[in-house]
Amino acid sequence: MELRYGILSTSSIAPRFIAAVRESKTGTVAALSSRTWEKAHAKAKEWNIPTAYGSHEALLSDETINIVYISNVNARHYPWAKAALLAGKHVICEKPCTTTQAHTKELYELAREKGLFFMEAQKMLFLPAVLAVKEHLADLGDVTMAQCSHSFPGSYNGWMFDAEAGGGPLLSSGIYALQLMAWLFGGIGEVSGTASKLPTGVEWQYILTGCTKTGILFSAKNSTRAVLDNTCRIFGERGYIELPEYWKARKAVFHIDGKTEVLEFPCEHELVYEVRHIAQCLEQGLLTSPVITEDLSLQAIRAIEKIKAEW
């Protein structure tokens, strides 16, 4: 199957996905859409994409497009991913898949009903550095604790603190920590948290604590003001492992039995591993990813819904 991608939205992550598709040589970026023709045309010219549409509906009507990448604001993932599936397109939906468990489940069910591939785009779990950590977890002996730390400026996206857009760092960044814990350690058990919130009700920083289904304690913190160390650390009987910038990790540092080893995995476009996986899944006729499973997507958004309800 020749993959002809339509890029739905001109968001900040879109050019990184486009670059990864091109580097992977597994498909063609054939068109993009924005809410206005002027912006779509300008970005299509900047990113060297042949076709620009001034509405997302027009992109979904393009019969030459067979796979759509959804990358608009969090709260708009669900309606446009659903529209793309109803239009008969395979769908890659940027994380978080949706802002509710019910909507995420609905999209997976609709994709199955339509015989279409659907995947939440969680690049982190395809990175060689992260895969190396999972492969070598046993070197720590019994793993008992983990902690994730992540910070970024609140101005990173203009809608970050807009509740109607699905803003707040928990949805945008907390999902990294939650899915990493679930994927490494067999699922999320209990989780709760505390947040600093704006008058609008949207959090600007938080601390989560929880345990995995296998009993490993973990914490995850994020701030849009304080500068944190942006590292995941996993602790066991024989030492600990560090994943600097774990959501886009390019190296893993192993501190085992008093010795330190650094494994480095340089790459220009970290989304390329995810894009290659998408192509492999479609070549095999799969409707879901064996890595980013429906259960993994549901576990993370279920935990986020619970935390937000408590806040």
DALIN-V789767 format. One line per field, one symbol per residue. ss: DSSP state (h for helix, s for strand, l for the rest). phi: phi as a letter, one per 30 degrees, with the letter a starting at -180 (. if undefined). psi: psi as a letter, one per 20 degrees, with the letter a starting at -180 (. if undefined). A space follows every 10 residues. Layout:
ss->???
phi->???
psi->???
//
This chain:
ss->lllsssssll lllhhhhhhh hhhhlllsss ssslllhhhh hhhhhhllll sssllhhhhh llllllssss lllhhhhhhh hhhhhhllls ssssllllll hhhhhhhhhh hhhhlllsss slhhhhlhhh hhhhhlhhhh llssssssss sllhhhllll llhhhlllhh hhhhhhhhhh hhhhhllsss ssssssslll llssssssss ssllllssss ssslllllll ssssssllss sssslhhhll ssssssllss ssssllllll lhhhhhhhhh hhhlllllll lllhhhhhhh hhhhhhhhhh l
phi->.ddcdcccjc dddedddedd edddhcabdc abbbdbddde ddddddchcd bbbdadeddd ddddccbbcc bddedcdddd dddddddicd bcceddebcb dddddddddd ddddicdbbd dceedcdedd dddddceddd iddbbabbba badddebdce ccdddidjdd ddbddddddd ddddbijccd ababbcbded jddcaabcba bddcjddbbb bbbcbdccch bcbbcbdclb ccbdhedbeb abcccbhicc bcccbdadbd dddddddedd ddddidcbdd cddeddeded dddddddddd d
psi->pooopponql rhighhgghg gghhkjrpoh rrqriqhggg gghhggjlph pppjqhhhgi ioiipippoo kaqgijgghh gghgghjkqq pooqqqgajq gghggggggg gghikqpppp nnhhjiphgh hhghhjhhii bpphqqqppp qqqijgphjh kohhikaqig ghhhhggghg ggghkjqpdq qrrqqpqrhi ipqirrpqqa qrijjpqqqp qqqjgqoril qppppahibq ppnplhikpj qpppnpljqp pppqmqqhoi ihggghgggg ghhikqirpi gnrgggghgg hgggggghhh .
//
